[in-house]
Amino acid sequence: MTPTENVQPGIIEPSALPHHRARPLTPLGAAQYLGMDVKTVTRWARLGYLPAHPLGEGKRKFWRFLEHELAAWLAAKTNSPELA
């Protein structure tokens, strides 16, 4: 059996992801990546406007962001002359 035959469909092995994409960003890192204020990033994450992953339970959560998700979100929000 080859290694590819043992992989379940729909499951991505962490080793298959590039390291820079799999590493979560803090709100500060996400704010620097997007060129925004940290409070805005946290507020938008809480409102569901930004792709984010809450850690913890209750009212106070620790937010983490994945760079490739932020890049896709940013690309979808970019104005395009074809859409205007």
C-alpha positions as CSV (number, residue, x, y, z in Angstrom):
1,M,0.0,0.0,0.0
2,T,1.4,3.4,-1.0
3,P,1.2,6.4,1.4
4,T,-1.5,8.1,-0.8
5,E,-3.8,5.1,-0.5
6,N,-4.0,5.4,3.3
7,V,-5.4,9.0,3.2
8,Q,-9.0,9.6,4.0
9,P,-10.9,11.8,1.5
10,G,-11.5,15.3,2.7
11,I,-8.8,15.2,5.4
12,I,-5.7,17.3,4.9
13,E,-2.6,16.2,6.6
14,P,-0.9,19.1,8.5
15,S,2.4,18.1,6.9
16,A,0.8,18.8,3.5
17,L,0.2,22.4,4.3
18,P,2.9,25.0,3.8
19,H,4.3,26.1,7.2
20,H,3.6,29.8,6.7
21,R,-0.1,29.1,6.0
22,A,-0.7,26.7,8.8
23,R,0.7,29.0,11.5
24,P,-2.1,31.1,13.2
25,L,-1.7,34.8,13.6
26,T,-2.6,36.8,16.8
27,P,-4.9,39.8,16.4
28,L,-1.8,42.0,16.3
29,G,-0.3,39.9,13.5
30,A,-3.5,39.9,11.6
31,A,-3.8,43.7,12.1
32,Q,-0.3,44.2,10.7
33,Y,-1.0,41.9,7.8
34,L,-4.2,43.8,6.9
35,G,-2.9,47.2,7.8
36,M,-5.7,47.8,10.3
37,D,-6.0,48.6,14.0
38,V,-5.9,45.6,16.4
39,K,-9.3,46.7,18.0
40,T,-11.0,46.8,14.6
41,V,-9.6,43.3,13.7
42,T,-10.9,41.9,17.1
43,R,-14.3,43.6,16.7
44,W,-14.7,42.3,13.1
45,A,-13.7,38.8,14.2
46,R,-16.3,38.9,17.0
47,L,-19.0,40.1,14.6
48,G,-18.1,37.4,12.1
49,Y,-16.9,39.8,9.4
50,L,-13.4,38.5,9.3
51,P,-12.5,34.8,9.1
52,A,-11.3,34.0,12.6
53,H,-11.0,31.1,15.0
54,P,-12.0,31.8,18.7
55,L,-10.2,29.9,21.4
56,G,-11.7,29.5,24.8
57,E,-15.2,29.8,26.1
58,G,-17.4,32.5,27.5
59,K,-17.4,36.2,26.7
60,R,-13.6,36.6,26.6
61,K,-12.0,34.7,23.7
62,F,-8.6,34.5,22.3
63,W,-8.8,35.0,18.5
64,R,-6.5,33.5,16.0
65,F,-6.4,34.0,12.2
66,L,-4.9,32.0,9.4
67,E,-3.0,34.0,6.8
68,H,-4.4,32.2,3.8
69,E,-8.0,32.8,5.0
70,L,-7.2,36.5,5.5
71,A,-5.7,36.7,2.0
72,A,-8.7,35.0,0.4
73,W,-11.0,37.4,2.4
74,L,-9.0,40.4,1.3
75,A,-9.0,39.2,-2.4
76,A,-12.8,38.8,-2.3
77,K,-13.2,42.4,-0.9
78,T,-10.9,44.0,-3.5
79,N,-12.7,46.2,-6.0
80,S,-12.4,44.9,-9.5
81,P,-13.0,46.9,-12.7
82,E,-14.8,43.9,-14.2
83,L,-17.4,44.0,-11.4
84,A,-18.0,47.8,-11.5
